[in-house]
Amino acid sequence: MKCFILAGGKSRRFGEDKLLYEFKGKKVIERVVETAKKVCDEVFIVAKNPKKFEFLDIPVIIDVSPIQASMVGLYTALSYTKEPALILSGDLPLITPEVLKRLTDEYEEPITLAKTPDKVHTLVGIYSPKVLKTIEEFLKRENYKLYELVNKVGFKAVEFEGKEAVSLLNLNTKEDLKILEGLEVN
């Protein structure tokens, strides 16, 4: 299975590029890529600026639109595959191979997403390219809300609790960083 890591955001709330931030000895994006490589045959980055990810030595696909929205990254990723693909946000410094493997093992078309007690993770899941037409409709209407997309199409939720749920925490602010640095998932 291919994995596409979405890395086109601006990190406004973090105050600097969170994906390039050093977290426990490695850049956040580097940790996500290494974990994805343990589960997927091919790993790609989807981004607006490919140069900043050259150090990862994996293919970088340029977003199809300059619009800042995860929906654009998802559309770009699914346009590059004919098979279902693992889609991840680049800001998951604690993500584990076990969580990703469970998602791939339990995949059901058209979408399978990670779910924790408090939320559905639209950017930790497997999407079939069969949803491209629906994404196009959303983009034409300038509706970039992934929750609305997955609810319209329908999805299977794979529930995670405890340490597995902790591994799904993403990094948005410096306050998140303080919390994440104190957590262990392995």
PyMOL commands that place a pseudoatom at each C-alpha (Angstrom):
pseudoatom trace, name=CA, resn=MET, resi=1, chain=A, elem=C, hetatm=0, pos=[0.000, 0.000, 0.000]
pseudoatom trace, name=CA, resn=LYS, resi=2, chain=A, elem=C, hetatm=0, pos=[1.142, 3.538, -0.745]
pseudoatom trace, name=CA, resn=CYS, resi=3, chain=A, elem=C, hetatm=0, pos=[1.242, 6.215, 1.929]
pseudoatom trace, name=CA, resn=PHE, resi=4, chain=A, elem=C, hetatm=0, pos=[0.818, 9.925, 1.271]
pseudoatom trace, name=CA, resn=ILE, resi=5, chain=A, elem=C, hetatm=0, pos=[1.857, 12.297, 4.048]
pseudoatom trace, name=CA, resn=LEU, resi=6, chain=A, elem=C, hetatm=0, pos=[0.152, 15.679, 3.768]
pseudoatom trace, name=CA, resn=ALA, resi=7, chain=A, elem=C, hetatm=0, pos=[2.629, 18.469, 4.464]
pseudoatom trace, name=CA, resn=GLY, resi=8, chain=A, elem=C, hetatm=0, pos=[1.161, 21.557, 2.814]
pseudoatom trace, name=CA, resn=GLY, resi=9, chain=A, elem=C, hetatm=0, pos=[0.079, 23.508, 5.886]
pseudoatom trace, name=CA, resn=LYS, resi=10, chain=A, elem=C, hetatm=0, pos=[1.464, 26.794, 7.168]
pseudoatom trace, name=CA, resn=SER, resi=11, chain=A, elem=C, hetatm=0, pos=[1.822, 25.956, 10.901]
pseudoatom trace, name=CA, resn=ARG, resi=12, chain=A, elem=C, hetatm=0, pos=[0.215, 29.293, 11.830]
pseudoatom trace, name=CA, resn=ARG, resi=13, chain=A, elem=C, hetatm=0, pos=[-0.745, 28.222, 15.362]
pseudoatom trace, name=CA, resn=PHE, resi=14, chain=A, elem=C, hetatm=0, pos=[2.680, 26.701, 16.034]
pseudoatom trace, name=CA, resn=GLY, resi=15, chain=A, elem=C, hetatm=0, pos=[4.556, 29.876, 15.069]
pseudoatom trace, name=CA, resn=GLU, resi=16, chain=A, elem=C, hetatm=0, pos=[7.188, 28.111, 12.935]
pseudoatom trace, name=CA, resn=ASP, resi=17, chain=A, elem=C, hetatm=0, pos=[7.251, 25.106, 10.615]
pseudoatom trace, name=CA, resn=LYS, resi=18, chain=A, elem=C, hetatm=0, pos=[6.082, 22.346, 12.957]
pseudoatom trace, name=CA, resn=LEU, resi=19, chain=A, elem=C, hetatm=0, pos=[6.973, 19.572, 10.521]
pseudoatom trace, name=CA, resn=LEU, resi=20, chain=A, elem=C, hetatm=0, pos=[10.628, 20.597, 10.599]
pseudoatom trace, name=CA, resn=TYR, resi=21, chain=A, elem=C, hetatm=0, pos=[10.646, 21.056, 14.368]
pseudoatom trace, name=CA, resn=GLU, resi=22, chain=A, elem=C, hetatm=0, pos=[13.025, 18.784, 16.253]
pseudoatom trace, name=CA, resn=PHE, resi=23, chain=A, elem=C, hetatm=0, pos=[11.051, 16.402, 18.475]
pseudoatom trace, name=CA, resn=LYS, resi=24, chain=A, elem=C, hetatm=0, pos=[12.927, 13.876, 20.612]
pseudoatom trace, name=CA, resn=GLY, resi=25, chain=A, elem=C, hetatm=0, pos=[15.971, 13.981, 18.331]
pseudoatom trace, name=CA, resn=LYS, resi=26, chain=A, elem=C, hetatm=0, pos=[14.263, 13.967, 14.907]
pseudoatom trace, name=CA, resn=LYS, resi=27, chain=A, elem=C, hetatm=0, pos=[12.176, 16.318, 12.831]
pseudoatom trace, name=CA, resn=VAL, resi=28, chain=A, elem=C, hetatm=0, pos=[8.442, 15.685, 13.244]
pseudoatom trace, name=CA, resn=ILE, resi=29, chain=A, elem=C, hetatm=0, pos=[7.970, 14.850, 9.531]
pseudoatom trace, name=CA, resn=GLU, resi=30, chain=A, elem=C, hetatm=0, pos=[10.977, 12.512, 9.667]
pseudoatom trace, name=CA, resn=ARG, resi=31, chain=A, elem=C, hetatm=0, pos=[9.351, 10.505, 12.481]
pseudoatom trace, name=CA, resn=VAL, resi=32, chain=A, elem=C, hetatm=0, pos=[6.113, 10.161, 10.474]
pseudoatom trace, name=CA, resn=VAL, resi=33, chain=A, elem=C, hetatm=0, pos=[7.981, 9.083, 7.321]
pseudoatom trace, name=CA, resn=GLU, resi=34, chain=A, elem=C, hetatm=0, pos=[10.043, 6.468, 9.216]
pseudoatom trace, name=CA, resn=THR, resi=35, chain=A, elem=C, hetatm=0, pos=[6.906, 5.000, 10.781]
pseudoatom trace, name=CA, resn=ALA, resi=36, chain=A, elem=C, hetatm=0, pos=[5.016, 4.940, 7.464]
pseudoatom trace, name=CA, resn=LYS, resi=37, chain=A, elem=C, hetatm=0, pos=[7.945, 3.139, 5.792]
pseudoatom trace, name=CA, resn=LYS, resi=38, chain=A, elem=C, hetatm=0, pos=[7.574, 0.286, 8.296]
pseudoatom trace, name=CA, resn=VAL, resi=39, chain=A, elem=C, hetatm=0, pos=[4.036, -0.396, 7.049]
pseudoatom trace, name=CA, resn=CYS, resi=40, chain=A, elem=C, hetatm=0, pos=[3.799, 0.857, 3.448]
pseudoatom trace, name=CA, resn=ASP, resi=41, chain=A, elem=C, hetatm=0, pos=[5.609, -0.152, 0.254]
pseudoatom trace, name=CA, resn=GLU, resi=42, chain=A, elem=C, hetatm=0, pos=[5.943, 3.429, -0.976]
pseudoatom trace, name=CA, resn=VAL, resi=43, chain=A, elem=C, hetatm=0, pos=[5.834, 6.714, 0.918]
pseudoatom trace, name=CA, resn=PHE, resi=44, chain=A, elem=C, hetatm=0, pos=[5.270, 10.136, -0.631]
pseudoatom trace, name=CA, resn=ILE, resi=45, chain=A, elem=C, hetatm=0, pos=[5.026, 13.675, 0.701]
pseudoatom trace, name=CA, resn=VAL, resi=46, chain=A, elem=C, hetatm=0, pos=[2.285, 15.969, -0.657]
pseudoatom trace, name=CA, resn=ALA, resi=47, chain=A, elem=C, hetatm=0, pos=[3.322, 19.606, -0.232]
pseudoatom trace, name=CA, resn=LYS, resi=48, chain=A, elem=C, hetatm=0, pos=[3.278, 23.095, -1.679]
pseudoatom trace, name=CA, resn=ASN, resi=49, chain=A, elem=C, hetatm=0, pos=[7.065, 23.515, -1.361]
pseudoatom trace, name=CA, resn=PRO, resi=50, chain=A, elem=C, hetatm=0, pos=[8.962, 20.353, -2.338]
pseudoatom trace, name=CA, resn=LYS, resi=51, chain=A, elem=C, hetatm=0, pos=[12.422, 21.802, -1.648]
pseudoatom trace, name=CA, resn=LYS, resi=52, chain=A, elem=C, hetatm=0, pos=[12.002, 21.872, 2.113]
pseudoatom trace, name=CA, resn=PHE, resi=53, chain=A, elem=C, hetatm=0, pos=[11.506, 18.089, 2.199]
pseudoatom trace, name=CA, resn=GLU, resi=54, chain=A, elem=C, hetatm=0, pos=[14.404, 17.071, -0.088]
pseudoatom trace, name=CA, resn=PHE, resi=55, chain=A, elem=C, hetatm=0, pos=[16.380, 15.847, 2.941]
pseudoatom trace, name=CA, resn=LEU, resi=56, chain=A, elem=C, hetatm=0, pos=[13.869, 12.993, 3.383]
pseudoatom trace, name=CA, resn=ASP, resi=57, chain=A, elem=C, hetatm=0, pos=[14.953, 11.420, 0.087]
pseudoatom trace, name=CA, resn=ILE, resi=58, chain=A, elem=C, hetatm=0, pos=[11.425, 10.333, -0.885]
pseudoatom trace, name=CA, resn=PRO, resi=59, chain=A, elem=C, hetatm=0, pos=[9.221, 11.615, -3.721]
pseudoatom trace, name=CA, resn=VAL, resi=60, chain=A, elem=C, hetatm=0, pos=[7.414, 14.899, -3.096]
pseudoatom trace, name=CA, resn=ILE, resi=61, chain=A, elem=C, hetatm=0, pos=[4.216, 15.550, -5.030]
pseudoatom trace, name=CA, resn=ILE, resi=62, chain=A, elem=C, hetatm=0, pos=[3.209, 19.184, -5.441]
pseudoatom trace, name=CA, resn=ASP, resi=63, chain=A, elem=C, hetatm=0, pos=[-0.348, 20.065, -4.391]
pseudoatom trace, name=CA, resn=VAL, resi=64, chain=A, elem=C, hetatm=0, pos=[-2.674, 20.601, -7.374]
pseudoatom trace, name=CA, resn=SER, resi=65, chain=A, elem=C, hetatm=0, pos=[-3.876, 23.926, -5.955]
pseudoatom trace, name=CA, resn=PRO, resi=66, chain=A, elem=C, hetatm=0, pos=[-2.373, 26.787, -3.946]
pseudoatom trace, name=CA, resn=ILE, resi=67, chain=A, elem=C, hetatm=0, pos=[-5.428, 26.703, -1.649]
pseudoatom trace, name=CA, resn=GLN, resi=68, chain=A, elem=C, hetatm=0, pos=[-4.445, 25.831, 1.944]
pseudoatom trace, name=CA, resn=ALA, resi=69, chain=A, elem=C, hetatm=0, pos=[-6.736, 22.902, 2.722]
pseudoatom trace, name=CA, resn=SER, resi=70, chain=A, elem=C, hetatm=0, pos=[-6.246, 19.254, 3.642]
pseudoatom trace, name=CA, resn=MET, resi=71, chain=A, elem=C, hetatm=0, pos=[-8.931, 18.415, 1.079]
pseudoatom trace, name=CA, resn=VAL, resi=72, chain=A, elem=C, hetatm=0, pos=[-6.561, 19.678, -1.657]
pseudoatom trace, name=CA, resn=GLY, resi=73, chain=A, elem=C, hetatm=0, pos=[-3.762, 17.451, -0.349]
pseudoatom trace, name=CA, resn=LEU, resi=74, chain=A, elem=C, hetatm=0, pos=[-6.102, 14.475, -0.212]
pseudoatom trace, name=CA, resn=TYR, resi=75, chain=A, elem=C, hetatm=0, pos=[-7.236, 15.111, -3.791]
pseudoatom trace, name=CA, resn=THR, resi=76, chain=A, elem=C, hetatm=0, pos=[-3.611, 15.416, -4.940]
pseudoatom trace, name=CA, resn=ALA, resi=77, chain=A, elem=C, hetatm=0, pos=[-2.640, 12.172, -3.211]
pseudoatom trace, name=CA, resn=LEU, resi=78, chain=A, elem=C, hetatm=0, pos=[-5.546, 10.125, -4.541]
pseudoatom trace, name=CA, resn=SER, resi=79, chain=A, elem=C, hetatm=0, pos=[-4.881, 11.435, -8.055]
pseudoatom trace, name=CA, resn=TYR, resi=80, chain=A, elem=C, hetatm=0, pos=[-1.520, 9.609, -7.893]
pseudoatom trace, name=CA, resn=THR, resi=81, chain=A, elem=C, hetatm=0, pos=[-2.841, 6.152, -7.155]
pseudoatom trace, name=CA, resn=LYS, resi=82, chain=A, elem=C, hetatm=0, pos=[-5.292, 3.636, -8.537]
pseudoatom trace, name=CA, resn=GLU, resi=83, chain=A, elem=C, hetatm=0, pos=[-5.433, 1.682, -5.267]
pseudoatom trace, name=CA, resn=PRO, resi=84, chain=A, elem=C, hetatm=0, pos=[-6.542, 2.653, -1.761]
pseudoatom trace, name=CA, resn=ALA, resi=85, chain=A, elem=C, hetatm=0, pos=[-3.830, 4.602, 0.068]
pseudoatom trace, name=CA, resn=LEU, resi=86, chain=A, elem=C, hetatm=0, pos=[-2.908, 5.461, 3.614]
pseudoatom trace, name=CA, resn=ILE, resi=87, chain=A, elem=C, hetatm=0, pos=[-3.285, 9.205, 4.184]
pseudoatom trace, name=CA, resn=LEU, resi=88, chain=A, elem=C, hetatm=0, pos=[-1.496, 10.832, 7.125]
pseudoatom trace, name=CA, resn=SER, resi=89, chain=A, elem=C, hetatm=0, pos=[-0.989, 14.355, 8.326]
pseudoatom trace, name=CA, resn=GLY, resi=90, chain=A, elem=C, hetatm=0, pos=[2.678, 15.202, 8.772]
pseudoatom trace, name=CA, resn=ASP, resi=91, chain=A, elem=C, hetatm=0, pos=[2.244, 16.366, 12.359]
pseudoatom trace, name=CA, resn=LEU, resi=92, chain=A, elem=C, hetatm=0, pos=[1.892, 13.024, 14.166]
pseudoatom trace, name=CA, resn=PRO, resi=93, chain=A, elem=C, hetatm=0, pos=[5.196, 12.668, 16.047]
pseudoatom trace, name=CA, resn=LEU, resi=94, chain=A, elem=C, hetatm=0, pos=[4.027, 9.722, 18.173]
pseudoatom trace, name=CA, resn=ILE, resi=95, chain=A, elem=C, hetatm=0, pos=[2.305, 7.637, 15.468]
pseudoatom trace, name=CA, resn=THR, resi=96, chain=A, elem=C, hetatm=0, pos=[3.187, 3.942, 15.697]
pseudoatom trace, name=CA, resn=PRO, resi=97, chain=A, elem=C, hetatm=0, pos=[3.482, 1.200, 13.090]
pseudoatom trace, name=CA, resn=GLU, resi=98, chain=A, elem=C, hetatm=0, pos=[1.017, -0.892, 15.113]
pseudoatom trace, name=CA, resn=VAL, resi=99, chain=A, elem=C, hetatm=0, pos=[-1.734, 1.700, 14.675]
pseudoatom trace, name=CA, resn=LEU, resi=100, chain=A, elem=C, hetatm=0, pos=[-1.061, 2.001, 10.936]
pseudoatom trace, name=CA, resn=LYS, resi=101, chain=A, elem=C, hetatm=0, pos=[-0.929, -1.779, 10.514]
pseudoatom trace, name=CA, resn=ARG, resi=102, chain=A, elem=C, hetatm=0, pos=[-4.260, -2.182, 12.257]
pseudoatom trace, name=CA, resn=LEU, resi=103, chain=A, elem=C, hetatm=0, pos=[-5.818, 0.403, 9.941]
pseudoatom trace, name=CA, resn=THR, resi=104, chain=A, elem=C, hetatm=0, pos=[-4.500, -1.414, 6.869]
pseudoatom trace, name=CA, resn=ASP, resi=105, chain=A, elem=C, hetatm=0, pos=[-5.624, -4.792, 8.219]
pseudoatom trace, name=CA, resn=GLU, resi=106, chain=A, elem=C, hetatm=0, pos=[-9.147, -3.542, 8.947]
pseudoatom trace, name=CA, resn=TYR, resi=107, chain=A, elem=C, hetatm=0, pos=[-9.600, -1.439, 5.803]
pseudoatom trace, name=CA, resn=GLU, resi=108, chain=A, elem=C, hetatm=0, pos=[-13.009, -1.410, 4.136]
pseudoatom trace, name=CA, resn=GLU, resi=109, chain=A, elem=C, hetatm=0, pos=[-13.897, 0.696, 1.114]
pseudoatom trace, name=CA, resn=PRO, resi=110, chain=A, elem=C, hetatm=0, pos=[-14.305, 3.509, 0.497]
pseudoatom trace, name=CA, resn=ILE, resi=111, chain=A, elem=C, hetatm=0, pos=[-12.771, 5.054, 3.664]
pseudoatom trace, name=CA, resn=THR, resi=112, chain=A, elem=C, hetatm=0, pos=[-11.423, 3.688, 6.941]
pseudoatom trace, name=CA, resn=LEU, resi=113, chain=A, elem=C, hetatm=0, pos=[-10.419, 6.179, 9.636]
pseudoatom trace, name=CA, resn=ALA, resi=114, chain=A, elem=C, hetatm=0, pos=[-8.811, 6.072, 13.052]
pseudoatom trace, name=CA, resn=LYS, resi=115, chain=A, elem=C, hetatm=0, pos=[-11.158, 6.989, 15.890]
pseudoatom trace, name=CA, resn=THR, resi=116, chain=A, elem=C, hetatm=0, pos=[-10.327, 7.838, 19.483]
pseudoatom trace, name=CA, resn=PRO, resi=117, chain=A, elem=C, hetatm=0, pos=[-12.868, 8.396, 22.260]
pseudoatom trace, name=CA, resn=ASP, resi=118, chain=A, elem=C, hetatm=0, pos=[-12.989, 12.130, 21.511]
pseudoatom trace, name=CA, resn=LYS, resi=119, chain=A, elem=C, hetatm=0, pos=[-12.662, 12.354, 17.702]
pseudoatom trace, name=CA, resn=VAL, resi=120, chain=A, elem=C, hetatm=0, pos=[-12.537, 10.831, 14.249]
pseudoatom trace, name=CA, resn=HIS, resi=121, chain=A, elem=C, hetatm=0, pos=[-9.116, 11.400, 12.658]
pseudoatom trace, name=CA, resn=THR, resi=122, chain=A, elem=C, hetatm=0, pos=[-9.776, 12.297, 9.027]
pseudoatom trace, name=CA, resn=LEU, resi=123, chain=A, elem=C, hetatm=0, pos=[-6.036, 12.501, 8.331]
pseudoatom trace, name=CA, resn=VAL, resi=124, chain=A, elem=C, hetatm=0, pos=[-5.157, 9.102, 9.737]
pseudoatom trace, name=CA, resn=GLY, resi=125, chain=A, elem=C, hetatm=0, pos=[-6.909, 6.726, 7.434]
pseudoatom trace, name=CA, resn=ILE, resi=126, chain=A, elem=C, hetatm=0, pos=[-7.172, 4.845, 4.204]
pseudoatom trace, name=CA, resn=TYR, resi=127, chain=A, elem=C, hetatm=0, pos=[-9.021, 6.356, 1.277]
pseudoatom trace, name=CA, resn=SER, resi=128, chain=A, elem=C, hetatm=0, pos=[-10.010, 4.764, -2.000]
pseudoatom trace, name=CA, resn=PRO, resi=129, chain=A, elem=C, hetatm=0, pos=[-9.498, 6.796, -5.166]
pseudoatom trace, name=CA, resn=LYS, resi=130, chain=A, elem=C, hetatm=0, pos=[-13.174, 6.037, -5.824]
pseudoatom trace, name=CA, resn=VAL, resi=131, chain=A, elem=C, hetatm=0, pos=[-13.942, 9.111, -3.682]
pseudoatom trace, name=CA, resn=LEU, resi=132, chain=A, elem=C, hetatm=0, pos=[-12.153, 11.481, -6.107]
pseudoatom trace, name=CA, resn=LYS, resi=133, chain=A, elem=C, hetatm=0, pos=[-15.373, 12.509, -7.873]
pseudoatom trace, name=CA, resn=THR, resi=134, chain=A, elem=C, hetatm=0, pos=[-16.985, 13.471, -4.573]
pseudoatom trace, name=CA, resn=ILE, resi=135, chain=A, elem=C, hetatm=0, pos=[-13.861, 15.412, -3.557]
pseudoatom trace, name=CA, resn=GLU, resi=136, chain=A, elem=C, hetatm=0, pos=[-14.016, 17.271, -6.889]
pseudoatom trace, name=CA, resn=GLU, resi=137, chain=A, elem=C, hetatm=0, pos=[-17.611, 18.247, -6.143]
pseudoatom trace, name=CA, resn=PHE, resi=138, chain=A, elem=C, hetatm=0, pos=[-16.575, 19.580, -2.738]
pseudoatom trace, name=CA, resn=LEU, resi=139, chain=A, elem=C, hetatm=0, pos=[-13.649, 21.522, -4.221]
pseudoatom trace, name=CA, resn=LYS, resi=140, chain=A, elem=C, hetatm=0, pos=[-15.866, 23.078, -6.920]
pseudoatom trace, name=CA, resn=ARG, resi=141, chain=A, elem=C, hetatm=0, pos=[-18.206, 24.301, -4.170]
pseudoatom trace, name=CA, resn=GLU, resi=142, chain=A, elem=C, hetatm=0, pos=[-15.194, 25.532, -2.168]
pseudoatom trace, name=CA, resn=ASN, resi=143, chain=A, elem=C, hetatm=0, pos=[-16.170, 23.217, 0.667]
pseudoatom trace, name=CA, resn=TYR, resi=144, chain=A, elem=C, hetatm=0, pos=[-12.922, 22.027, 2.257]
pseudoatom trace, name=CA, resn=LYS, resi=145, chain=A, elem=C, hetatm=0, pos=[-14.386, 20.288, 5.308]
pseudoatom trace, name=CA, resn=LEU, resi=146, chain=A, elem=C, hetatm=0, pos=[-13.108, 16.714, 5.496]
pseudoatom trace, name=CA, resn=TYR, resi=147, chain=A, elem=C, hetatm=0, pos=[-15.667, 15.762, 8.162]
pseudoatom trace, name=CA, resn=GLU, resi=148, chain=A, elem=C, hetatm=0, pos=[-18.464, 16.630, 5.748]
pseudoatom trace, name=CA, resn=LEU, resi=149, chain=A, elem=C, hetatm=0, pos=[-16.776, 14.622, 2.980]
pseudoatom trace, name=CA, resn=VAL, resi=150, chain=A, elem=C, hetatm=0, pos=[-16.335, 11.453, 5.046]
pseudoatom trace, name=CA, resn=ASN, resi=151, chain=A, elem=C, hetatm=0, pos=[-19.855, 11.688, 6.442]
pseudoatom trace, name=CA, resn=LYS, resi=152, chain=A, elem=C, hetatm=0, pos=[-21.308, 12.095, 2.951]
pseudoatom trace, name=CA, resn=VAL, resi=153, chain=A, elem=C, hetatm=0, pos=[-19.321, 9.168, 1.500]
pseudoatom trace, name=CA, resn=GLY, resi=154, chain=A, elem=C, hetatm=0, pos=[-19.464, 6.979, 4.603]
pseudoatom trace, name=CA, resn=PHE, resi=155, chain=A, elem=C, hetatm=0, pos=[-16.551, 5.422, 6.465]
pseudoatom trace, name=CA, resn=LYS, resi=156, chain=A, elem=C, hetatm=0, pos=[-15.526, 2.624, 8.777]
pseudoatom trace, name=CA, resn=ALA, resi=157, chain=A, elem=C, hetatm=0, pos=[-14.090, 3.755, 12.104]
pseudoatom trace, name=CA, resn=VAL, resi=158, chain=A, elem=C, hetatm=0, pos=[-11.310, 1.738, 13.731]
pseudoatom trace, name=CA, resn=GLU, resi=159, chain=A, elem=C, hetatm=0, pos=[-11.338, 2.527, 17.439]
pseudoatom trace, name=CA, resn=PHE, resi=160, chain=A, elem=C, hetatm=0, pos=[-8.142, 3.170, 19.382]
pseudoatom trace, name=CA, resn=GLU, resi=161, chain=A, elem=C, hetatm=0, pos=[-7.782, 3.655, 23.136]
pseudoatom trace, name=CA, resn=GLY, resi=162, chain=A, elem=C, hetatm=0, pos=[-4.973, 4.035, 25.667]
pseudoatom trace, name=CA, resn=LYS, resi=163, chain=A, elem=C, hetatm=0, pos=[-1.463, 4.297, 24.251]
pseudoatom trace, name=CA, resn=GLU, resi=164, chain=A, elem=C, hetatm=0, pos=[-2.731, 3.708, 20.712]
pseudoatom trace, name=CA, resn=ALA, resi=165, chain=A, elem=C, hetatm=0, pos=[-5.012, 6.755, 21.058]
pseudoatom trace, name=CA, resn=VAL, resi=166, chain=A, elem=C, hetatm=0, pos=[-2.102, 8.804, 22.418]
pseudoatom trace, name=CA, resn=SER, resi=167, chain=A, elem=C, hetatm=0, pos=[-0.084, 7.964, 19.290]
pseudoatom trace, name=CA, resn=LEU, resi=168, chain=A, elem=C, hetatm=0, pos=[-2.757, 9.771, 17.235]
pseudoatom trace, name=CA, resn=LEU, resi=169, chain=A, elem=C, hetatm=0, pos=[-2.241, 13.136, 18.930]
pseudoatom trace, name=CA, resn=ASN, resi=170, chain=A, elem=C, hetatm=0, pos=[-1.108, 15.787, 16.501]
pseudoatom trace, name=CA, resn=LEU, resi=171, chain=A, elem=C, hetatm=0, pos=[1.050, 18.843, 17.014]
pseudoatom trace, name=CA, resn=ASN, resi=172, chain=A, elem=C, hetatm=0, pos=[-0.636, 22.219, 16.452]
pseudoatom trace, name=CA, resn=THR, resi=173, chain=A, elem=C, hetatm=0, pos=[0.707, 24.563, 19.136]
pseudoatom trace, name=CA, resn=LYS, resi=174, chain=A, elem=C, hetatm=0, pos=[3.699, 24.934, 21.435]
pseudoatom trace, name=CA, resn=GLU, resi=175, chain=A, elem=C, hetatm=0, pos=[1.351, 23.903, 24.269]
pseudoatom trace, name=CA, resn=ASP, resi=176, chain=A, elem=C, hetatm=0, pos=[0.701, 20.624, 22.386]
pseudoatom trace, name=CA, resn=LEU, resi=177, chain=A, elem=C, hetatm=0, pos=[4.463, 20.192, 22.163]
pseudoatom trace, name=CA, resn=LYS, resi=178, chain=A, elem=C, hetatm=0, pos=[4.856, 20.338, 25.955]
pseudoatom trace, name=CA, resn=ILE, resi=179, chain=A, elem=C, hetatm=0, pos=[2.153, 17.675, 26.355]
pseudoatom trace, name=CA, resn=LEU, resi=180, chain=A, elem=C, hetatm=0, pos=[3.527, 15.402, 23.627]
pseudoatom trace, name=CA, resn=GLU, resi=181, chain=A, elem=C, hetatm=0, pos=[7.107, 15.593, 24.899]
pseudoatom trace, name=CA, resn=GLY, resi=182, chain=A, elem=C, hetatm=0, pos=[5.967, 14.109, 28.207]
pseudoatom trace, name=CA, resn=LEU, resi=183, chain=A, elem=C, hetatm=0, pos=[4.182, 11.149, 26.612]
pseudoatom trace, name=CA, resn=GLU, resi=184, chain=A, elem=C, hetatm=0, pos=[5.481, 7.724, 25.660]
pseudoatom trace, name=CA, resn=VAL, resi=185, chain=A, elem=C, hetatm=0, pos=[3.685, 5.252, 23.418]
pseudoatom trace, name=CA, resn=ASN, resi=186, chain=A, elem=C, hetatm=0, pos=[6.251, 2.479, 23.096]
for i in range(1, 186): cmd.bond("trace and resi %d" % i, "trace and resi %d" % (i + 1))
show_as sticks, trace
zoom trace
